[in-house]
């Protein structure tokens, strides 16, 4: 009887651990994956358990990193069931690479206006473009996470532009009057192709007149700020938008807000925090 009670307590603790780490787990059991992809079970997890992903998930309690990867594996398996097994294994490997890579990039937080609790230990930076549909979808999802969701009090969110074109200058102009997030969020609901006329219309809707927007966008200091951001992006090997950095580490996994948030939580919980916007140690980028 005591052994049965002890076993049930252990199972309950394991379930509680999984629920706290991955609040949105698929219905499938965390130790097995739906579909026929044995390669997922053979992914090697170092550090916390030094074994295959399947073996790590069977431990009681399971390795926290393995729980996260197991939940992601289940999700990716249901998302792309027709994809070759190798494609899904590559997606898990890319996520594991982010969890274990310690390379930090130099990012200047000075010109960034963050959303989220000011005292949050973590930082998420998105290199974006105002006309990039995925950028706006990712930003909208992460905005909800840092202001009222799973990242509230854990991470702040900021954006940097990857070009000095008129539409990206508009994002910087809106920042100068405290309306950057409002403008970017308003663009997230636009289904048509975003043009400057659309941006001006949305800006007017949040109280930023065309005259003020155009005046700020033409300011020489704002143009220099945009060019600096473009140079920093090149130094940090940013070639497309959105490119995401979590605590100065490049995120290379699925660009879905819930999984970016999950990676940010893991990064903060595991202590992968930068000393500043220009991290020391193993780093590359703008010095």
PETA-V284497 format. One record per residue. RES is the residue in three letters. NEAR is the number of other C-alpha atoms within 8 Angstrom. Layout:
BEGIN
{{RES/NEAR} {RES/NEAR}}
END
This chain:
BEGIN
{{UNK/4} {UNK/5} {UNK/6} {UNK/7} {UNK/8} {UNK/8} {UNK/8} {UNK/8} {UNK/8} {UNK/10} {UNK/9} {UNK/8} {UNK/9} {UNK/11} {UNK/8} {UNK/8} {UNK/9} {UNK/11} {UNK/10} {UNK/7} {UNK/9} {UNK/11} {UNK/7} {UNK/5} {UNK/7} {UNK/8} {UNK/4} {UNK/8} {UNK/7} {UNK/10} {UNK/8} {UNK/8} {UNK/13} {UNK/8} {UNK/7} {UNK/5} {UNK/8} {UNK/7} {UNK/9} {UNK/12} {UNK/10} {UNK/9} {UNK/11} {UNK/8} {UNK/12} {UNK/7} {UNK/5} {UNK/8} {UNK/8} {UNK/9} {UNK/9} {UNK/11} {UNK/15} {UNK/11} {UNK/8} {UNK/14} {UNK/13} {UNK/8} {UNK/8} {UNK/7} {UNK/8} {UNK/11} {UNK/11} {UNK/9} {UNK/7} {UNK/12} {UNK/14} {UNK/11} {UNK/12} {UNK/13} {UNK/12} {UNK/10} {UNK/12} {UNK/13} {UNK/9} {UNK/11} {UNK/12} {UNK/9} {UNK/6} {UNK/8} {UNK/8} {UNK/4} {UNK/7} {UNK/6} {UNK/10} {UNK/7} {UNK/8} {UNK/14} {UNK/11} {UNK/8} {UNK/11} {UNK/12} {UNK/9} {UNK/10} {UNK/12} {UNK/9} {UNK/8} {UNK/12} {UNK/9} {UNK/6} {UNK/7} {UNK/7} {UNK/8} {UNK/13} {UNK/14} {UNK/14} {UNK/10} {UNK/8} {UNK/6} {UNK/5} {UNK/6} {UNK/9} {UNK/7} {UNK/8} {UNK/12} {UNK/13} {UNK/12} {UNK/7} {UNK/5} {UNK/12} {UNK/10} {UNK/13} {UNK/12} {UNK/14} {UNK/11} {UNK/13} {UNK/14} {UNK/13} {UNK/13} {UNK/12} {UNK/8} {UNK/10} {UNK/7} {UNK/8} {UNK/12} {UNK/13} {UNK/9} {UNK/11} {UNK/11} {UNK/10} {UNK/10} {UNK/13} {UNK/11} {UNK/9} {UNK/12} {UNK/18} {UNK/11} {UNK/8} {UNK/8} {UNK/7} {UNK/13} {UNK/13} {UNK/12} {UNK/12} {UNK/15} {UNK/16} {UNK/14} {UNK/12} {UNK/11} {UNK/10} {UNK/13} {UNK/13} {UNK/10} {UNK/11} {UNK/6} {UNK/8} {UNK/12} {UNK/13} {UNK/13} {UNK/12} {UNK/13} {UNK/12} {UNK/13} {UNK/13} {UNK/11} {UNK/8} {UNK/7} {UNK/6} {UNK/10} {UNK/13} {UNK/8} {UNK/8} {UNK/13} {UNK/11} {UNK/11} {UNK/9} {UNK/12} {UNK/10} {UNK/6} {UNK/8} {UNK/4} {UNK/4} {UNK/6} {UNK/10} {UNK/8} {UNK/8} {UNK/6} {UNK/8} {UNK/12} {UNK/11} {UNK/8} {UNK/11} {UNK/13} {UNK/10} {UNK/7} {UNK/9} {UNK/6} {UNK/10} {UNK/9} {UNK/9} {UNK/6} {UNK/8} {UNK/14} {UNK/9} {UNK/8} {UNK/9} {UNK/13} {UNK/8} {UNK/8} {UNK/6} {UNK/6} {UNK/13} {UNK/12} {UNK/8} {UNK/9} {UNK/14} {UNK/10} {UNK/8} {UNK/12} {UNK/12} {UNK/8} {UNK/11} {UNK/12} {UNK/9} {UNK/10} {UNK/11} {UNK/7} {UNK/10} {UNK/7} {UNK/5} {UNK/12} {UNK/11} {UNK/12} {UNK/11} {UNK/11} {UNK/13} {UNK/12} {UNK/15} {UNK/12} {UNK/11} {UNK/10} {UNK/8} {UNK/9} {UNK/8} {UNK/7} {UNK/7} {UNK/10} {UNK/8} {UNK/10} {UNK/13} {UNK/12} {UNK/10} {UNK/9} {UNK/13} {UNK/10} {UNK/9} {UNK/14} {UNK/12} {UNK/7} {UNK/6} {UNK/6} {UNK/9} {UNK/10} {UNK/11} {UNK/7} {UNK/5} {UNK/11} {UNK/11} {UNK/12} {UNK/7} {UNK/4} {UNK/7} {UNK/10} {UNK/11} {UNK/11} {UNK/9} {UNK/5}}
END
